[in-house]
Amino acid sequence: MSPYARKIAGENGIDLHTIKGSGPNGRIVIADVEKAINSGTGQSVSSPAQGYVAAATSTSGLPSQGYEDVEVSQIRRVIASRLSESKATVPHFQVTYECEMDRVLALRAKLNQVSDVKISVNDMVMKAAALACKKVPETISSWQGSFIR
């Protein structure tokens, strides 16, 4: 669920459990929350802040990507601490990998023929990485000492 959708629902006293999501895999999107607000179908929660996930706001006042803090068990804290410690104290090395990019380069050439702006290989790699992050959002998390953000 979008943190912004969760924020809007929380501010309007909408219980997210009463909304059927229309996004990918049944995900609740902003349009679903707005529809519940306008139709009055979302049951009100006792406190508007209930179910709210902190969402970052940019200096322009527009919502930016939010975040969710996930508490972890003691064993996961110890594992994360040991992994972080091993990264800092144990020598490590980088692995490189060669791959065939012929089809990507051919696609890039075709796109550049019809595009107003030049598309680079880096643009294509960044787009692929962004799509992967959208598909598996758990990969864009970080250890915060006692919880995962």
N, C-alpha and C positions, 0 to 999 in steps of 0.2 A: 504494500500500500504506500502511496505517496505520502511523505511526511506532511506536505501541505494539505492534502485531503484530510488527514487525521487532525491537523490543527483546526481547519475550518469546521469539521464535525464537532470537535471539542468546544470551540467558541460558541457554537450554536446549540449545544446541548443535545446533539444527535448521538444515539447509541449505535455504534458501528456494527454491532452484531445483528441489527435489524435491516441492514442494507445488503442487497444482493449486488455483487460487483459485476461490472460489464467489461472490465479490462482483461488482459491476458491471464489465463488460468484462474478466472473469477476474481481478479484483483479489483479492489475498490478504487475508483479514480475520482477526480474532483467532480466530474459531471454527475456521478452517482450521488455524491454528497449534496451537490446543489439541487438535484432532482428531489432528494428526500427533504431538503429544507423548504423548497417551493411547494411541494405537495403536502407537507406535514406528515408524511408517512413514517419518518424515523422517530422512534420513541425517544422521549427526552430522558436524559440521565439525570441523576440527582444533582450532580455538580458538573458545570460545563468543563471544568479542567480534567474530569475523569477521562482516562484513555488518551490524554494528550501526550504527544511525543515532542520534545523540544525541537524547534525548527529554527535554523539560522535565518536572519534577515539581513539583506544587504544594506549598505548605507543609503541607497535610493528608496528604501522602504519596501521594495519588492521582495517576495520570498525567494530565497535561494535554496539549494539543496539542503535538506534537513538531515538529522541523524537520529539514531535510536541507540540508547545505551542498554546493553544486555549484561545482567549480572551473571557471574560464573561461579562454579563450585570451587572449593578450596583446592582440590586436586588439579583443576584446570589452571588456577593461579600459579601453583607450583610448577606445572609443566611450562607455562608461558614464561615464567621467570627463568627457568633453566635454559629454555631455548634462546631467550634474549641474552643471557649470560654467555652461552656457548658461541653465539655470533660475535660477541665483543672480545672474547678471550682466546678463542681457538682460531688459528690461521685458516683462511678460506681462499677459494680460487673461483674464477669465473669460467663458465663453460660457453663456448661458442658453437653455433650450429649452422651449417650451410644448407640452403634449400633452393630448389629450382623455382624461379620467379617468372619464367617465360610467359605464363598465362596472365599473371598480374601485369606485367609490362605491356602485353598486347592489349589488355583491357584499358590500361592507363592511356595508351596511344589513341584508342578509339574515343575515350572520354574527352581527351584533350582536343580532338578534332571538332567537337560540338560544344565544348565548354568555353565560357568567357574568361575564366581564370584557369591558370595552369595547375593541374593536379599532380602532386608529387607522389612518389612511392611512400614517403612518410605519411602523407595524408591518408593513403589507403590503409596503412598499418594502424594508424591512430583510429580510424573509423572501425576497423575490425576489433580493436581493443575496447572501444566504447560499446560496441554491440555485445561483446562478450561480458562486459561489466553489467549491462542491462539484463542480459539473460541469466547471469549468476551474480546477483547483487551482494551475496555473502562474501565475495572475494574482495570487495572494497570496504574492508573493516580494519580497525587498528586496535592494538592492545594498549589500554590506558592505565595500566598498573594494577587495577582491581576489577576492571570490567572491560568489555569489548564495545567499541563504538563503531 
